[in-house]
């Protein structure tokens, strides 16, 4: 009997907390105003995505530099080749937007 009462209290407490969280989420909804020009929205999204791609490219670039440094320390030619390939891939990914602009002429 005591165990069942504690379970009911726990269920009641969890449902009250869930209701409060839901009420706070609904109460904090704000208005969002869209841009007038749909092309500016697309351009902003494109800039954001290319910014993420650039960040990933910088991480890969850094990893390639570390890999080349470790291969020079251990005198491992296969690791050096992998490091150079990773470095080259990081450069291509980092400058992907500029490369696409050069190809398309935009």
N, C-alpha and C positions, 0 to 999 in steps of 0.2 A: 504494500500500500504506500509506504513511504517512498519507494523507488519510483512508483508511478506518478506521485505528486511532483517529485523533482524533475521527471521528464516533462510533465506538463508545464512546469515553471520555465524550464529551458526552452521549450517550444514557444511559449508565450513571449519570452524575452527575445528570442531570435526573430519572431515575426514583428515585434515592435521595432527592433533595430532595422529590419528590412524596410518597414513602412517609413521610418524616419529618413533612411537613405534615399528611398524613392521620392519622397516629398521634397527633399533637398535638391535632388537632380532635376525634378520638374520645375521647381521654383527658381532655379538658376539659369533657365533657358534665356538666351538673349537674341536680339534681332541680328540678322546677318544681311548686310547690304551687298548686292552683287555689283561688279563693275559694269559700267555702261557699255563698254566695247568687248564683245566676246573674244576678239583676237588678243586683247591684253590679258585676259584670263588664261588663254592657251599659252601665251608667251611667258607668263609668270610660272605656270606649271612646268613648262619646258626648262626654264632657268632653275627651278627647284630640283627637277630630276637630274639635270646635268651637274648641279652642285653636289648631289649625292654621289653621282658617278665619279666626279672629280675627287671626292673624299675617299672613296674606295680605291681609286687609282693611286692616290698618295700613300695609302696604307700598303698596297702591293709594292709600290716603288720603294718604300722604306724597308719592307721585308726583303726585296731583291738586293738592296745595298748591304743589309746585314748578312744575307746568304753569301754574297761575294766576299765580304770581309772574313767570314768564317772559313770559306774555302781557301783563301790566301793563307790563313793561319795553319790549316791542316794539310795543305798541299794536295787537295783533292780535285782533280780536273773535272770530274763529272758534276760535282757540286758547284764548281765555278761556272760550268756551262748552264746548269739550271739557274744559277743566280743571275747570269747575264740575260737569259730568256725571261726570267721574272722581272728584271729591271726594264727590259724592252717592253714587255706587256704593260707594266705599270705606267711607263711614259705614254704609250698609245692610249690607255684608258684615261689617264689624267688629262690629256689634250684631245679627247674625243670630239668635243664640240668644235674646237678650232679646226680639226682635221675635216669634219663634216662641212664646215663653212667653206674651207678651201676647195673641197670636191664639188660642192653645189654652186659655188660662186656667190654665196650669200653672205 
